[in-house]
Structure formats: C-alpha cells, structure tokens
Amino acid sequence: MRVRPELDPDVDDLAPSEPEITDYDERHFVTYLRLLDAETDGADWTDVARIVLHRDPRTEGDRTRLCWQSHLNRARWMTKTGYRKILEQAATEARPARH
C-alpha cells in the first residue's frame, strides 16, 4: 500500500471508477467501511452524507446524493472486486526480488 488510509478525510464529488485501486481509494478505505456499516445498519443516507462525507444534503441535495451514491458504489466494488486487487498487490510486493 502506497498511501495510508485516513480516519475521516474529505471526499471528492465522485469516487473513482477506474478498474484498479487508486491512491484515493487507499486514503478512503475507512470511509468505504463506514459507508458499508451505515448501509448494514439501515442508516438514513442524509445522516451518513453529513457525518461520513461532510456534505450537507439540505443545501446541496442532488450533489450530495450523487456523492454518497458514488462512494457507496465504490465501497461495494471494493468488497466484490477491489479486495482481490489489494491481495494481488500485496502478494506481488511480498515476493522476494530475483537477481
């Protein structure tokens, strides 16, 4: 892992959509976990957006909802596909260099 995860980072309007793990993803692992936990708990998306994403759904409703949905989709991608890429990267980094 090149970038350290942050506990409560600010977020971009849209999460990455690349088919690879990005530096942004690495910084936002905790954000993704918090979004997934909130979804599991049935939390209201507006509360999650305000607390986790630092967005105000009352003043920027559509923009905030798109931000929340984009990041939740990326969090779901991480659980289905992204984690494999993390494991592959870790395995590659753990292999001894051949000389």
C-alpha positions in Angstrom: 0.0 0.0 0.0 1.5 3.3 -1.1 -0.9 5.7 0.7 -2.1 5.4 4.3 -5.8 5.3 5.0 -7.2 8.4 6.8 -9.7 8.2 9.5 -12.0 11.0 8.4 -10.9 12.5 5.1 -12.8 15.0 3.0 -14.1 13.4 -0.2 -14.3 14.4 -3.9 -17.7 14.9 -5.5 -17.4 11.5 -7.2 -15.5 8.4 -6.1 -13.1 6.8 -8.6 -14.5 4.5 -11.2 -11.2 3.0 -12.5 -10.9 -0.8 -12.6 -7.8 -0.5 -10.3 -7.3 0.6 -6.7 -6.3 4.3 -6.8 -4.5 6.4 -4.2 -7.8 8.0 -3.5 -9.2 4.5 -2.7 -6.3 3.8 -0.4 -6.9 7.1 1.5 -10.6 6.4 1.8 -10.7 2.7 2.9 -12.1 3.8 6.3 -14.7 6.0 4.5 -15.8 3.0 2.5 -16.1 0.8 5.6 -18.1 3.4 7.4 -20.5 3.7 4.4 -20.9 -0.1 4.3 -21.5 -0.2 8.0 -24.1 2.5 7.8 -25.9 0.7 5.0 -25.9 -2.5 7.0 -27.4 -0.6 10.0 -30.1 0.9 7.8 -28.9 4.5 8.5 -30.5 7.3 6.6 -28.3 8.4 3.7 -28.6 12.1 4.6 -27.2 11.4 8.1 -24.4 9.3 6.5 -23.6 12.0 4.0 -23.4 14.7 6.7 -21.3 12.6 9.1 -19.1 10.5 6.8 -18.8 12.6 3.7 -19.0 16.0 5.3 -21.8 17.1 2.9 -25.0 18.9 3.6 -28.0 17.3 1.9 -30.2 20.3 2.8 -28.2 22.9 0.9 -26.9 20.7 -2.0 -29.4 17.8 -2.2 -28.7 16.4 -5.6 -24.9 16.9 -5.5 -24.7 15.3 -2.0 -26.9 12.3 -3.0 -24.7 11.7 -6.1 -21.5 12.0 -3.9 -23.0 9.5 -1.4 -24.2 7.1 -4.1 -20.8 7.2 -5.9 -18.9 6.4 -2.8 -21.2 3.7 -1.7 -21.0 2.1 -5.1 -17.2 2.2 -4.9 -17.3 0.7 -1.4 -19.4 -2.2 -2.8 -17.0 -2.6 -5.7 -14.2 -2.9 -3.1 -15.9 -5.8 -1.5 -16.6 -7.6 -4.7 -13.5 -6.8 -6.9 -11.2 -4.3 -5.3 -10.1 -6.6 -2.4 -8.7 -9.1 -4.9 -6.6 -6.4 -6.4 -5.3 -5.4 -2.9 -4.4 -9.1 -2.3 -2.7 -9.4 -5.6 -0.7 -6.2 -5.0 0.3 -7.5 -1.5 1.4 -10.8 -2.9 3.5 -9.2 -5.6 5.1 -6.9 -3.0 5.9 -9.8 -0.7 7.7 -11.8 -3.3 11.5 -11.7 -2.9 13.2 -9.9 -5.8 15.1 -12.2 -8.2 18.6 -11.2 -9.0 
